[in-house]
Amino acid sequence: MGTRMGIGQARRIALAAQGLARRRSPAPVGTAALTRSFNRLQLLQIDSVNVLTRAHYLPLFSRLGPYDTATLDRMGSTSPRKMVEYWAHEASYIRPEHFADLRNWQRRTWMGRIAQDDVHRIELAERITGLLDASSPLTAREVRERLGHAPQTSTDNWGWNWSEAKEVLEILFARGEVGAAGRTSQFERRYAPAHRVLPAGVLLGPAEADASIDRLITAAASAHGIGTARCLADYFRLPLREANQSITRLVAAGTLEAVEVAGWPGPQYLHAAAAKPRKAEGAALLSPFDSMVFERRRLEQLFGFHYRIEIYTPAARRRFGYYVLPFLLRDAMVARVDLKADRESGRLLVRSAHAEPDAPPDTADELARELGELARWLKLERIEVESAGNLSVALSIAMRFQGTRA
């Protein structure tokens, strides 16, 4: 084993790699800043839940502050695209240069296959690709209607109650033959042939397996700064056995260094270019789908913060709430808040606010400032703090003291 370090240094390395170690700049956020931050993260997870705002919007707000989400939308829908949709850490926006490498692994999954004897679906896939070749981008509903398919769902319970046309579209999407040209206002994918979606120069052919996974593990290590093999594999949802083989090659090449972190079961792997700040000064609310909290075991071992998303937990069994965001302050996860944007009434609802046992004295003040900035970004006129949680009273007082409309 090589370098040894304390858990505090490992935390700061991880936060710096994710762009969370510093206070946000007050400068306006434009395309260049969004692109730099997105490239640092490598991907943004997509999710249909919109209780606060779309999942892929929040991580860049956490790192950069208020920005125009239409600018980010254009990065994924206007040529040349700076990000494209694909399966990575679930459905995600990815850097275009990762497309061929991810497709190399995605085609091995169940989602990327049509059985050789499934003549019906093979023919349907051919009809869909022919239709998309001859048209502008189409949603699954528009594809179904143009093919003359009835709207009822298939009877084999495959997928998420999808129509048969949608099922085949998603297989073609997973295979990398069809891409997403953008999203509608209802958040439906607009499908198009992959070669029309990807920027010029992005390879569509097969990638050599070892080189492919080496590039993805290197990208994951860059986004982590430091992490275990499980962490690095999970970032792009790569198979752990092949990820370990890649890590061995990357350590031999000097791209990664095996290190030992006190109190964190290892080994861990440090990216050769990872920054090693002496302190972390950031403050940010983190989406449940933020890449900083993707791997829950890493979050608990590195920060001592046990976190589970409770969206799919029955209400009576939830500990903290439906859409709970961890609150990062300096180098610790110090609190968690259950948030909802009530757009009709113009309110940001704080359904519960819980401080961690070792939260510092300024937690409520710092959280109040973050919530105020979040509300302004979401164009919500006031913040309403409900009484649930051990931090709710202090948070309400902090907001009144700061003049935040609560």
C-alpha beads as a LAMMPS data file, in Angstrom:
LAMMPS data file: protein, C-alpha beads

406 atoms
405 bonds

1 atom types
1 bond types

-500.0 500.0 xlo xhi
-500.0 500.0 ylo yhi
-500.0 500.0 zlo zhi

Masses

1 110.0

Atoms # bond

1 1 1 0.000 0.000 0.000
2 1 1 1.238 3.483 -0.837
3 1 1 0.188 6.857 0.587
4 1 1 -1.723 7.039 3.865
5 1 1 -4.067 9.901 4.690
6 1 1 -6.730 10.893 7.161
7 1 1 -10.438 10.845 6.453
8 1 1 -10.552 14.659 6.492
9 1 1 -8.087 14.929 3.621
10 1 1 -9.988 12.265 1.677
11 1 1 -13.202 14.257 2.137
12 1 1 -11.596 17.422 0.823
13 1 1 -10.180 15.594 -2.205
14 1 1 -13.629 14.165 -2.974
15 1 1 -15.334 17.555 -2.606
16 1 1 -12.747 19.316 -4.763
17 1 1 -13.133 16.713 -7.516
18 1 1 -16.880 17.365 -7.530
19 1 1 -16.516 21.148 -7.536
20 1 1 -17.947 21.498 -4.031
21 1 1 -14.941 22.588 -1.979
22 1 1 -15.284 26.330 -2.588
23 1 1 -17.921 28.973 -2.124
24 1 1 -19.759 29.769 -5.322
25 1 1 -18.691 32.768 -7.364
26 1 1 -21.195 35.653 -7.568
27 1 1 -20.406 36.045 -11.283
28 1 1 -23.209 35.328 -13.778
29 1 1 -23.312 31.715 -14.919
30 1 1 -23.211 31.206 -18.680
31 1 1 -22.610 28.366 -21.114
32 1 1 -18.852 28.224 -20.492
33 1 1 -19.229 27.782 -16.718
34 1 1 -21.983 25.195 -17.141
35 1 1 -19.870 23.272 -19.641
36 1 1 -16.824 23.269 -17.355
37 1 1 -18.849 22.035 -14.398
38 1 1 -20.642 19.391 -16.453
39 1 1 -17.355 18.151 -17.904
40 1 1 -15.926 17.886 -14.390
41 1 1 -18.858 15.716 -13.295
42 1 1 -18.848 13.668 -16.527
43 1 1 -22.609 13.079 -16.292
44 1 1 -25.900 14.316 -14.835
45 1 1 -28.490 11.755 -13.800
46 1 1 -31.979 12.275 -15.242
47 1 1 -35.157 11.508 -13.315
48 1 1 -38.814 12.278 -13.966
49 1 1 -39.535 13.378 -10.368
50 1 1 -40.250 17.114 -10.420
51 1 1 -41.292 17.849 -6.843
52 1 1 -38.628 20.567 -6.587
53 1 1 -37.134 20.869 -10.071
54 1 1 -35.793 18.389 -12.605
55 1 1 -33.046 16.231 -11.105
56 1 1 -30.391 17.168 -13.673
57 1 1 -30.815 20.905 -13.024
58 1 1 -29.955 20.819 -9.313
59 1 1 -26.326 19.594 -9.353
60 1 1 -25.153 22.582 -11.384
61 1 1 -27.087 24.981 -9.146
62 1 1 -25.379 23.355 -6.138
63 1 1 -21.967 24.097 -7.642
64 1 1 -22.524 27.356 -9.530
65 1 1 -25.587 29.040 -8.055
66 1 1 -28.505 30.481 -10.040
67 1 1 -28.375 29.942 -13.781
68 1 1 -30.761 29.841 -16.724
69 1 1 -31.907 26.236 -17.166
70 1 1 -32.722 26.997 -20.815
71 1 1 -28.960 27.291 -21.381
72 1 1 -28.450 23.771 -20.063
73 1 1 -31.353 22.531 -22.189
74 1 1 -29.665 23.901 -25.300
75 1 1 -26.443 22.084 -24.413
76 1 1 -28.373 18.817 -24.816
77 1 1 -30.629 19.721 -27.723
78 1 1 -28.753 22.087 -30.045
79 1 1 -25.963 20.984 -32.371
80 1 1 -23.161 20.530 -31.689
81 1 1 -24.393 19.021 -28.434
82 1 1 -22.165 19.380 -25.400
83 1 1 -24.053 16.579 -23.658
84 1 1 -26.151 13.672 -24.903
85 1 1 -28.572 11.281 -23.248
86 1 1 -27.642 7.677 -22.638
87 1 1 -27.665 4.972 -19.983
88 1 1 -24.808 5.548 -17.548
89 1 1 -25.631 5.963 -13.857
90 1 1 -29.234 5.200 -14.791
91 1 1 -30.564 7.511 -17.521
92 1 1 -28.121 10.395 -17.747
93 1 1 -26.724 13.242 -19.757
94 1 1 -23.162 12.226 -20.570
95 1 1 -20.166 13.790 -22.254
96 1 1 -20.437 12.804 -25.942
97 1 1 -16.973 11.253 -25.956
98 1 1 -18.202 8.595 -23.497
99 1 1 -21.000 7.413 -25.792
100 1 1 -19.174 4.681 -27.712
101 1 1 -17.520 3.313 -24.570
102 1 1 -20.785 3.172 -22.651
103 1 1 -22.575 1.607 -25.593
104 1 1 -19.903 -1.088 -25.620
105 1 1 -21.097 -2.168 -22.159
106 1 1 -24.772 -1.315 -22.469
107 1 1 -25.217 -3.712 -25.392
108 1 1 -24.333 -6.549 -23.044
109 1 1 -27.281 -5.812 -20.754
110 1 1 -30.817 -7.147 -21.035
111 1 1 -32.053 -3.734 -22.159
112 1 1 -29.848 -3.801 -25.240
113 1 1 -31.118 -7.073 -26.694
114 1 1 -33.820 -8.427 -28.964
115 1 1 -34.020 -12.220 -29.126
116 1 1 -32.892 -13.584 -32.500
117 1 1 -36.144 -15.510 -32.907
118 1 1 -38.374 -12.537 -32.002
119 1 1 -39.311 -11.820 -35.609
120 1 1 -42.096 -9.428 -34.635
121 1 1 -39.844 -7.111 -32.641
122 1 1 -37.057 -7.311 -35.204
123 1 1 -39.509 -6.163 -37.870
124 1 1 -40.899 -3.458 -35.578
125 1 1 -37.349 -2.202 -34.907
126 1 1 -36.747 -1.966 -38.661
127 1 1 -39.980 -0.018 -39.144
128 1 1 -39.087 2.378 -36.323
129 1 1 -35.577 3.070 -37.599
130 1 1 -36.955 3.619 -41.093
131 1 1 -39.534 6.042 -39.738
132 1 1 -36.963 8.019 -37.730
133 1 1 -34.574 8.123 -40.703
134 1 1 -37.270 9.797 -42.771
135 1 1 -38.631 12.264 -40.217
136 1 1 -37.769 14.936 -37.708
137 1 1 -37.336 13.771 -34.058
138 1 1 -40.414 12.012 -32.661
139 1 1 -41.682 11.078 -29.213
140 1 1 -42.675 7.489 -28.427
141 1 1 -46.322 8.511 -28.681
142 1 1 -45.764 10.037 -32.119
143 1 1 -43.906 6.917 -33.278
144 1 1 -46.743 4.722 -32.069
145 1 1 -49.358 6.858 -33.819
146 1 1 -47.465 6.961 -37.121
147 1 1 -47.026 3.206 -37.084
148 1 1 -50.729 2.773 -36.431
149 1 1 -50.201 0.925 -33.144
150 1 1 -53.012 0.789 -30.647
151 1 1 -52.151 2.621 -27.405
152 1 1 -52.624 -0.397 -25.113
153 1 1 -49.542 -1.773 -23.443
154 1 1 -48.009 -5.150 -24.146
155 1 1 -49.003 -8.149 -22.029
156 1 1 -45.572 -9.467 -20.990
157 1 1 -45.088 -6.922 -18.179
158 1 1 -41.697 -5.928 -19.571
159 1 1 -40.602 -2.380 -18.819
160 1 1 -42.547 0.336 -17.019
161 1 1 -46.023 -0.206 -18.458
162 1 1 -44.712 0.884 -21.852
163 1 1 -46.368 0.438 -25.223
164 1 1 -44.712 -2.081 -27.506
165 1 1 -43.349 0.694 -29.722
166 1 1 -41.829 2.363 -26.639
167 1 1 -40.248 -0.937 -25.565
168 1 1 -38.530 -1.364 -28.926
169 1 1 -37.509 2.298 -29.005
170 1 1 -35.797 1.845 -25.648
171 1 1 -33.985 -1.257 -26.862
172 1 1 -32.731 0.718 -29.862
173 1 1 -31.774 3.557 -27.506
174 1 1 -29.826 1.172 -25.238
175 1 1 -28.092 -0.301 -28.283
176 1 1 -26.997 3.186 -29.310
177 1 1 -28.801 3.035 -32.658
178 1 1 -31.327 5.686 -31.666
179 1 1 -30.552 8.796 -29.635
180 1 1 -32.450 11.558 -27.839
181 1 1 -32.569 14.835 -29.764
182 1 1 -34.086 16.610 -26.755
183 1 1 -37.111 16.587 -24.463
184 1 1 -40.592 18.011 -24.775
185 1 1 -42.126 20.323 -22.165
186 1 1 -43.745 17.168 -20.710
187 1 1 -40.245 15.654 -20.437
188 1 1 -40.799 13.077 -23.180
189 1 1 -37.749 12.023 -25.162
190 1 1 -37.636 13.091 -28.802
191 1 1 -35.996 10.201 -30.636
192 1 1 -33.767 10.459 -33.696
193 1 1 -31.062 8.314 -35.343
194 1 1 -27.955 8.363 -33.148
195 1 1 -25.704 9.701 -35.914
196 1 1 -27.879 12.830 -36.106
197 1 1 -27.686 13.429 -32.363
198 1 1 -23.988 12.891 -31.708
199 1 1 -21.473 15.630 -32.512
200 1 1 -19.207 15.128 -35.504
201 1 1 -16.209 12.965 -34.709
202 1 1 -17.895 10.828 -32.038
203 1 1 -17.279 7.217 -32.943
204 1 1 -20.279 5.000 -33.574
205 1 1 -18.367 1.786 -34.138
206 1 1 -17.493 -0.839 -31.507
207 1 1 -14.802 0.022 -28.967
208 1 1 -12.074 -2.361 -27.768
209 1 1 -13.209 -3.649 -24.378
210 1 1 -10.133 -2.985 -22.211
211 1 1 -9.492 0.480 -23.642
212 1 1 -13.192 1.281 -23.333
213 1 1 -13.482 0.485 -19.648
214 1 1 -10.103 2.092 -18.893
215 1 1 -11.365 5.397 -20.277
216 1 1 -14.587 5.176 -18.255
217 1 1 -12.838 4.236 -15.001
218 1 1 -10.373 7.094 -15.546
219 1 1 -13.298 9.503 -16.011
220 1 1 -15.021 8.136 -12.898
221 1 1 -11.803 8.493 -10.887
222 1 1 -11.419 12.078 -12.074
223 1 1 -14.970 12.857 -10.907
224 1 1 -14.391 11.101 -7.566
225 1 1 -10.880 12.277 -6.815
226 1 1 -10.641 9.270 -4.525
227 1 1 -12.750 6.151 -4.135
228 1 1 -12.896 2.381 -3.854
229 1 1 -13.263 0.046 -6.825
230 1 1 -16.966 -0.209 -6.023
231 1 1 -17.281 3.598 -6.123
232 1 1 -15.519 3.893 -9.463
233 1 1 -17.506 1.059 -11.041
234 1 1 -20.819 2.447 -9.800
235 1 1 -20.366 5.876 -11.380
236 1 1 -21.107 4.521 -14.867
237 1 1 -22.684 1.277 -13.587
238 1 1 -19.859 -0.887 -14.885
239 1 1 -19.309 -4.550 -13.921
240 1 1 -17.114 -4.745 -10.823
241 1 1 -14.884 -7.589 -12.011
242 1 1 -13.917 -5.752 -15.195
243 1 1 -13.582 -2.494 -13.235
244 1 1 -11.064 -4.125 -10.891
245 1 1 -9.064 -5.379 -13.860
246 1 1 -9.082 -1.857 -15.305
247 1 1 -7.952 -0.363 -11.995
248 1 1 -4.983 -2.757 -11.930
249 1 1 -3.937 -1.528 -15.384
250 1 1 -4.445 2.133 -14.455
251 1 1 -2.389 1.779 -11.246
252 1 1 0.426 0.209 -13.275
253 1 1 0.210 3.105 -15.751
254 1 1 0.366 5.731 -12.966
255 1 1 -3.118 7.106 -13.678
256 1 1 -4.339 5.890 -10.274
257 1 1 -2.540 5.347 -6.992
258 1 1 -3.616 2.822 -4.386
259 1 1 -3.871 4.639 -1.049
260 1 1 -4.979 3.924 2.502
261 1 1 -7.471 6.176 4.306
262 1 1 -7.768 5.882 8.073
263 1 1 -11.251 4.754 9.043
264 1 1 -12.392 3.963 5.495
265 1 1 -12.229 0.278 4.522
266 1 1 -10.140 0.070 1.372
267 1 1 -8.177 0.029 -0.691
268 1 1 -8.968 3.425 -2.158
269 1 1 -7.661 4.765 -5.442
270 1 1 -6.497 8.348 -5.895
271 1 1 -6.544 9.982 -9.322
272 1 1 -3.062 11.269 -10.183
273 1 1 -4.383 14.752 -10.997
274 1 1 -6.703 15.068 -7.995
275 1 1 -6.503 18.368 -6.120
276 1 1 -5.652 18.124 -2.410
277 1 1 -7.017 21.292 -0.766
278 1 1 -6.142 22.064 2.830
279 1 1 -9.669 23.168 3.623
280 1 1 -13.178 23.035 2.205
281 1 1 -15.399 26.106 2.399
282 1 1 -18.424 25.233 0.298
283 1 1 -22.098 25.178 1.204
284 1 1 -24.667 23.407 -0.951
285 1 1 -27.964 21.574 -0.967
286 1 1 -27.505 18.310 -2.866
287 1 1 -30.143 16.594 -4.961
288 1 1 -30.971 12.964 -4.104
289 1 1 -29.603 12.266 -7.610
290 1 1 -26.404 14.304 -7.209
291 1 1 -23.213 12.480 -8.176
292 1 1 -21.687 13.422 -4.805
293 1 1 -24.218 11.115 -3.122
294 1 1 -24.641 8.421 -5.812
295 1 1 -22.901 5.683 -3.865
296 1 1 -24.561 5.584 -0.447
297 1 1 -21.928 3.318 1.124
298 1 1 -19.181 5.761 0.102
299 1 1 -21.190 8.658 1.517
300 1 1 -21.549 6.897 4.860
301 1 1 -17.954 5.702 5.094
302 1 1 -16.449 8.997 3.955
303 1 1 -18.776 11.474 5.692
304 1 1 -20.475 9.396 8.391
305 1 1 -23.810 10.304 6.783
306 1 1 -26.451 7.587 6.386
307 1 1 -28.749 8.566 3.533
308 1 1 -31.487 6.761 1.633
309 1 1 -33.998 8.226 -0.791
310 1 1 -37.507 7.638 0.558
311 1 1 -39.611 8.512 -2.488
312 1 1 -40.680 4.893 -2.857
313 1 1 -41.057 4.275 0.882
314 1 1 -44.660 4.348 2.217
315 1 1 -45.310 7.696 3.911
316 1 1 -45.818 6.147 7.351
317 1 1 -42.383 4.514 7.214
318 1 1 -40.351 7.528 6.064
319 1 1 -37.820 8.845 8.564
320 1 1 -37.071 12.229 7.027
321 1 1 -39.486 12.846 4.146
322 1 1 -40.288 12.383 0.477
323 1 1 -37.668 14.493 -1.340
324 1 1 -34.823 14.977 1.102
325 1 1 -31.692 16.946 0.193
326 1 1 -28.475 16.597 2.208
327 1 1 -26.939 19.930 3.209
328 1 1 -23.169 20.145 2.795
329 1 1 -21.350 22.735 4.890
330 1 1 -17.566 22.982 4.535
331 1 1 -16.375 19.357 4.734
332 1 1 -19.406 17.703 6.370
333 1 1 -22.981 16.737 5.651
334 1 1 -24.591 18.646 8.500
335 1 1 -28.337 18.499 7.878
336 1 1 -31.101 17.264 5.604
337 1 1 -34.294 18.984 4.460
338 1 1 -37.437 17.683 2.785
339 1 1 -38.345 20.237 0.108
340 1 1 -41.239 20.841 -2.251
341 1 1 -41.847 23.645 -4.739
342 1 1 -45.506 24.687 -4.508
343 1 1 -45.573 26.549 -7.799
344 1 1 -49.244 27.525 -7.653
345 1 1 -48.819 29.414 -4.393
346 1 1 -45.232 30.525 -5.083
347 1 1 -43.859 28.842 -1.963
348 1 1 -40.809 26.735 -1.224
349 1 1 -42.065 24.296 1.409
350 1 1 -39.593 22.972 3.962
351 1 1 -41.535 19.935 5.105
352 1 1 -38.876 18.928 7.623
353 1 1 -35.402 20.048 8.669
354 1 1 -33.078 17.745 10.589
355 1 1 -29.591 18.576 11.853
356 1 1 -26.959 15.886 12.247
357 1 1 -25.775 15.245 15.832
358 1 1 -22.460 17.042 15.249
359 1 1 -23.827 19.918 13.154
360 1 1 -21.923 23.180 13.798
361 1 1 -23.635 26.194 15.433
362 1 1 -23.996 28.106 12.140
363 1 1 -25.923 25.310 10.388
364 1 1 -29.319 27.045 10.548
365 1 1 -27.922 30.390 9.338
366 1 1 -26.047 28.823 6.427
367 1 1 -29.016 26.651 5.472
368 1 1 -31.344 29.670 5.560
369 1 1 -29.086 31.459 3.064
370 1 1 -29.017 28.447 0.764
371 1 1 -32.780 28.070 0.869
372 1 1 -33.224 31.757 0.081
373 1 1 -30.994 31.465 -2.987
374 1 1 -32.754 28.291 -4.082
375 1 1 -36.181 29.928 -3.769
376 1 1 -35.068 32.921 -5.830
377 1 1 -33.649 30.632 -8.526
378 1 1 -36.925 28.697 -8.653
379 1 1 -38.864 31.996 -8.762
380 1 1 -40.734 31.175 -5.559
381 1 1 -41.768 34.220 -3.553
382 1 1 -41.557 32.877 -0.019
383 1 1 -40.330 29.993 2.094
384 1 1 -42.535 28.182 4.551
385 1 1 -40.859 26.064 7.239
386 1 1 -43.067 23.421 8.771
387 1 1 -42.505 22.195 12.313
388 1 1 -41.093 18.729 11.664
389 1 1 -37.465 18.043 12.552
390 1 1 -35.009 19.162 15.212
391 1 1 -33.714 22.048 13.071
392 1 1 -37.046 23.584 12.056
393 1 1 -37.328 26.136 14.898
394 1 1 -33.747 27.386 14.537
395 1 1 -34.168 27.546 10.757
396 1 1 -37.340 29.647 11.060
397 1 1 -35.576 32.047 13.423
398 1 1 -32.566 32.318 11.095
399 1 1 -34.808 33.155 8.178
400 1 1 -36.610 35.898 10.084
401 1 1 -33.306 37.316 11.274
402 1 1 -31.927 37.376 7.707
403 1 1 -35.103 38.964 6.363
404 1 1 -35.909 35.929 4.244
405 1 1 -39.597 35.802 3.432
406 1 1 -40.697 32.760 5.403

Bonds

1 1 1 2
2 1 2 3
3 1 3 4
4 1 4 5
5 1 5 6
6 1 6 7
7 1 7 8
8 1 8 9
9 1 9 10
10 1 10 11
11 1 11 12
12 1 12 13
13 1 13 14
14 1 14 15
15 1 15 16
16 1 16 17
17 1 17 18
18 1 18 19
19 1 19 20
20 1 20 21
21 1 21 22
22 1 22 23
23 1 23 24
24 1 24 25
25 1 25 26
26 1 26 27
27 1 27 28
28 1 28 29
29 1 29 30
30 1 30 31
31 1 31 32
32 1 32 33
33 1 33 34
34 1 34 35
35 1 35 36
36 1 36 37
37 1 37 38
38 1 38 39
39 1 39 40
40 1 40 41
41 1 41 42
42 1 42 43
43 1 43 44
44 1 44 45
45 1 45 46
46 1 46 47
47 1 47 48
48 1 48 49
49 1 49 50
50 1 50 51
51 1 51 52
52 1 52 53
53 1 53 54
54 1 54 55
55 1 55 56
56 1 56 57
57 1 57 58
58 1 58 59
59 1 59 60
60 1 60 61
61 1 61 62
62 1 62 63
63 1 63 64
64 1 64 65
65 1 65 66
66 1 66 67
67 1 67 68
68 1 68 69
69 1 69 70
70 1 70 71
71 1 71 72
72 1 72 73
73 1 73 74
74 1 74 75
75 1 75 76
76 1 76 77
77 1 77 78
78 1 78 79
79 1 79 80
80 1 80 81
81 1 81 82
82 1 82 83
83 1 83 84
84 1 84 85
85 1 85 86
86 1 86 87
87 1 87 88
88 1 88 89
89 1 89 90
90 1 90 91
91 1 91 92
92 1 92 93
93 1 93 94
94 1 94 95
95 1 95 96
96 1 96 97
97 1 97 98
98 1 98 99
99 1 99 100
100 1 100 101
101 1 101 102
102 1 102 103
103 1 103 104
104 1 104 105
105 1 105 106
106 1 106 107
107 1 107 108
108 1 108 109
109 1 109 110
110 1 110 111
111 1 111 112
112 1 112 113
113 1 113 114
114 1 114 115
115 1 115 116
116 1 116 117
117 1 117 118
118 1 118 119
119 1 119 120
120 1 120 121
121 1 121 122
122 1 122 123
123 1 123 124
124 1 124 125
125 1 125 126
126 1 126 127
127 1 127 128
128 1 128 129
129 1 129 130
130 1 130 131
131 1 131 132
132 1 132 133
133 1 133 134
134 1 134 135
135 1 135 136
136 1 136 137
137 1 137 138
138 1 138 139
139 1 139 140
140 1 140 141
141 1 141 142
142 1 142 143
143 1 143 144
144 1 144 145
145 1 145 146
146 1 146 147
147 1 147 148
148 1 148 149
149 1 149 150
150 1 150 151
151 1 151 152
152 1 152 153
153 1 153 154
154 1 154 155
155 1 155 156
156 1 156 157
157 1 157 158
158 1 158 159
159 1 159 160
160 1 160 161
161 1 161 162
162 1 162 163
163 1 163 164
164 1 164 165
165 1 165 166
166 1 166 167
167 1 167 168
168 1 168 169
169 1 169 170
170 1 170 171
171 1 171 172
172 1 172 173
173 1 173 174
174 1 174 175
175 1 175 176
176 1 176 177
177 1 177 178
178 1 178 179
179 1 179 180
180 1 180 181
181 1 181 182
182 1 182 183
183 1 183 184
184 1 184 185
185 1 185 186
186 1 186 187
187 1 187 188
188 1 188 189
189 1 189 190
190 1 190 191
191 1 191 192
192 1 192 193
193 1 193 194
194 1 194 195
195 1 195 196
196 1 196 197
197 1 197 198
198 1 198 199
199 1 199 200
200 1 200 201
201 1 201 202
202 1 202 203
203 1 203 204
204 1 204 205
205 1 205 206
206 1 206 207
207 1 207 208
208 1 208 209
209 1 209 210
210 1 210 211
211 1 211 212
212 1 212 213
213 1 213 214
214 1 214 215
215 1 215 216
216 1 216 217
217 1 217 218
218 1 218 219
219 1 219 220
220 1 220 221
221 1 221 222
222 1 222 223
223 1 223 224
224 1 224 225
225 1 225 226
226 1 226 227
227 1 227 228
228 1 228 229
229 1 229 230
230 1 230 231
231 1 231 232
232 1 232 233
233 1 233 234
234 1 234 235
235 1 235 236
236 1 236 237
237 1 237 238
238 1 238 239
239 1 239 240
240 1 240 241
241 1 241 242
242 1 242 243
243 1 243 244
244 1 244 245
245 1 245 246
246 1 246 247
247 1 247 248
248 1 248 249
249 1 249 250
250 1 250 251
251 1 251 252
252 1 252 253
253 1 253 254
254 1 254 255
255 1 255 256
256 1 256 257
257 1 257 258
258 1 258 259
259 1 259 260
260 1 260 261
261 1 261 262
262 1 262 263
263 1 263 264
264 1 264 265
265 1 265 266
266 1 266 267
267 1 267 268
268 1 268 269
269 1 269 270
270 1 270 271
271 1 271 272
272 1 272 273
273 1 273 274
274 1 274 275
275 1 275 276
276 1 276 277
277 1 277 278
278 1 278 279
279 1 279 280
280 1 280 281
281 1 281 282
282 1 282 283
283 1 283 284
284 1 284 285
285 1 285 286
286 1 286 287
287 1 287 288
288 1 288 289
289 1 289 290
290 1 290 291
291 1 291 292
292 1 292 293
293 1 293 294
294 1 294 295
295 1 295 296
296 1 296 297
297 1 297 298
298 1 298 299
299 1 299 300
300 1 300 301
301 1 301 302
302 1 302 303
303 1 303 304
304 1 304 305
305 1 305 306
306 1 306 307
307 1 307 308
308 1 308 309
309 1 309 310
310 1 310 311
311 1 311 312
312 1 312 313
313 1 313 314
314 1 314 315
315 1 315 316
316 1 316 317
317 1 317 318
318 1 318 319
319 1 319 320
320 1 320 321
321 1 321 322
322 1 322 323
323 1 323 324
324 1 324 325
325 1 325 326
326 1 326 327
327 1 327 328
328 1 328 329
329 1 329 330
330 1 330 331
331 1 331 332
332 1 332 333
333 1 333 334
334 1 334 335
335 1 335 336
336 1 336 337
337 1 337 338
338 1 338 339
339 1 339 340
340 1 340 341
341 1 341 342
342 1 342 343
343 1 343 344
344 1 344 345
345 1 345 346
346 1 346 347
347 1 347 348
348 1 348 349
349 1 349 350
350 1 350 351
351 1 351 352
352 1 352 353
353 1 353 354
354 1 354 355
355 1 355 356
356 1 356 357
357 1 357 358
358 1 358 359
359 1 359 360
360 1 360 361
361 1 361 362
362 1 362 363
363 1 363 364
364 1 364 365
365 1 365 366
366 1 366 367
367 1 367 368
368 1 368 369
369 1 369 370
370 1 370 371
371 1 371 372
372 1 372 373
373 1 373 374
374 1 374 375
375 1 375 376
376 1 376 377
377 1 377 378
378 1 378 379
379 1 379 380
380 1 380 381
381 1 381 382
382 1 382 383
383 1 383 384
384 1 384 385
385 1 385 386
386 1 386 387
387 1 387 388
388 1 388 389
389 1 389 390
390 1 390 391
391 1 391 392
392 1 392 393
393 1 393 394
394 1 394 395
395 1 395 396
396 1 396 397
397 1 397 398
398 1 398 399
399 1 399 400
400 1 400 401
401 1 401 402
402 1 402 403
403 1 403 404
404 1 404 405
405 1 405 406
